[in-house]
Amino acid sequence: EALQLESLPERMECFDISHTSGELTVASCVVFNQEGPFKQDYRRFNIEGIKAGDDYAAMSQALERRYSRVKSGDVPLPDILFIDGGKGQLRQAVEVFEELGIDGVLLVGVAKGEGRKAGLEKLLFSDGRPDLHLDPESPALHLVLQIRDEAHRFAISGHRAQRAKKRTQSPL
């Protein structure tokens, strides 16, 4: 109801980017279905070949790697794709989907609210709808934040693992 959809979404995905000052950038993709987290479809992407700290390029690379597999049938399309970020990150998703010729997915940016406080997030839509501020007590907002937080957790854990691995290796 909150997103004015005709039917309940069967599959929702969310992407997030994690790095420390541009070092060892990792993107995460988490998947939720009607039962909740669908962990066997979670994916991490080690991002390489971009300018350090360029979250837009990292998001674009991760999305392209994930959704270029749709055409071969390896990856099912989500009903909703959440992007942790504002207009710039959402724009990257729109461009990748246009390049790949993918339609029928609602692209939603989850932008941090004023003062970066949880519960004040703003939802941005790729289809021209006005931005949406859900009530902080809204179950819909709680679900969106759960999905976004899970993507964030999954990205950070992957980044930390990469960083720990690098710190324990020596050229000697």
C-alpha positions in Angstrom: 0.0 0.0 0.0 2.7 2.5 1.0 4.4 2.1 -2.5 1.1 2.0 -4.3 1.8 -1.4 -5.9 -0.9 -3.5 -7.6 0.2 -6.7 -5.9 2.6 -7.8 -3.1 6.2 -8.0 -4.3 7.5 -11.5 -4.5 11.2 -10.6 -4.6 13.0 -7.5 -3.3 16.7 -6.8 -3.7 19.0 -4.2 -2.2 22.5 -3.0 -3.1 25.0 -1.3 -0.9 28.7 -0.3 -1.2 31.3 -0.5 1.5 35.0 0.7 1.5 37.4 2.5 3.7 38.7 5.6 2.0 38.2 3.8 -1.4 40.2 0.8 -0.4 39.0 -2.7 -1.2 35.5 -1.7 -2.3 32.8 -4.4 -1.9 29.2 -4.2 -3.1 26.5 -6.4 -1.6 23.2 -7.6 -2.9 20.7 -9.0 -0.5 17.4 -10.7 -1.4 14.1 -10.8 0.5 11.1 -12.7 -0.5 7.7 -12.9 1.3 9.2 -15.0 4.1 12.1 -12.6 4.7 15.8 -12.8 4.0 16.6 -15.3 1.2 20.3 -15.8 2.0 21.1 -18.4 -0.6 20.7 -15.6 -3.2 22.9 -13.0 -1.4 25.9 -12.0 -3.4 29.0 -9.9 -2.9 31.0 -8.2 -5.6 34.7 -7.2 -5.3 34.9 -3.9 -7.2 38.0 -3.3 -9.2 39.2 -0.9 -11.9 37.5 2.2 -10.6 38.8 5.4 -9.0 39.1 4.9 -5.3 36.0 6.1 -3.4 33.8 6.4 -6.5 30.6 5.0 -5.1 28.7 5.7 -8.4 31.1 3.7 -10.5 31.1 0.9 -7.9 27.3 0.8 -7.9 27.2 0.7 -11.7 29.7 -2.1 -11.9 27.9 -4.2 -9.3 24.5 -3.7 -10.9 25.8 -4.5 -14.4 27.6 -7.7 -13.2 24.4 -8.8 -11.4 21.7 -8.0 -13.9 23.7 -8.8 -17.1 23.0 -12.4 -16.0 19.2 -11.9 -16.3 19.2 -12.4 -20.0 20.7 -15.8 -19.7 18.2 -16.8 -17.1 20.8 -17.2 -14.3 19.2 -14.5 -12.1 15.5 -13.8 -11.6 14.4 -10.1 -11.7 13.2 -8.6 -8.5 9.9 -6.7 -8.3 11.6 -3.9 -6.3 15.3 -3.0 -6.3 16.3 -0.8 -3.4 19.5 1.2 -3.7 21.2 2.4 -0.5 21.8 6.0 -1.5 20.4 9.1 -3.0 19.7 10.4 -6.5 23.2 9.7 -7.8 23.2 6.0 -6.9 19.6 5.6 -8.1 20.6 7.3 -11.4 23.4 4.6 -11.8 20.7 1.9 -11.5 18.5 3.6 -14.0 21.3 3.8 -16.5 22.4 0.2 -16.1 18.8 -1.1 -16.5 18.4 1.1 -19.6 21.7 -0.2 -21.1 20.7 -3.8 -20.4 17.1 -3.3 -21.7 15.5 -4.4 -18.4 12.0 -3.1 -17.7 9.4 -3.9 -15.1 11.5 -3.4 -11.9 10.6 -0.6 -9.5 13.9 1.2 -8.7 13.9 2.9 -5.3 16.6 4.9 -3.7 16.8 4.9 0.1 18.3 8.3 1.1 19.4 9.1 4.6 17.1 11.5 6.4 18.0 14.8 8.0 20.8 14.4 10.5 21.2 10.8 9.2 18.7 9.7 11.8 17.0 6.3 11.3 13.3 6.7 10.6 13.7 9.9 8.6 14.8 8.2 5.4 13.4 9.4 2.1 12.4 7.0 -0.7 13.3 8.2 -4.2 11.6 6.6 -7.3 13.0 6.2 -10.8 9.5 6.3 -12.3 8.9 10.0 -11.6 6.8 9.6 -8.5 7.4 12.3 -5.9 9.8 11.5 -3.0 8.2 9.6 -0.2 8.7 10.1 3.6 7.0 7.2 5.4 5.9 7.6 9.0 8.7 6.5 11.4 6.3 3.9 12.9 5.2 2.6 9.5 5.6 -1.2 9.1 6.5 -0.5 5.4 9.4 1.8 6.5 10.6 -0.8 9.0 10.7 -3.5 6.2 12.6 -1.2 3.9 15.1 -0.3 6.6 15.5 -4.0 7.5 16.4 -4.7 3.9 18.7 -1.7 3.7 20.4 -2.5 7.0 20.9 -6.2 5.9 22.6 -5.0 2.7 24.8 -2.7 4.8 25.7 -5.4 7.2 26.5 -7.8 4.4 28.6 -5.3 2.5 30.6 -4.3 5.6 31.3 -7.9 6.7 32.6 -8.6 3.2 34.8 -5.5 3.2 36.2 -6.2 6.6 37.0 -9.8 5.6 38.9 -8.4 2.5 40.7 -5.8 4.6 41.7 -8.4 7.3 43.0 -10.7 4.6 45.1 -7.9 3.0 46.5 -6.9 6.4 47.7 -10.4 7.2 49.5 -10.9 3.8 53.0 -9.9 3.2 55.0 -9.5 0.0 57.8 -11.4 1.8 
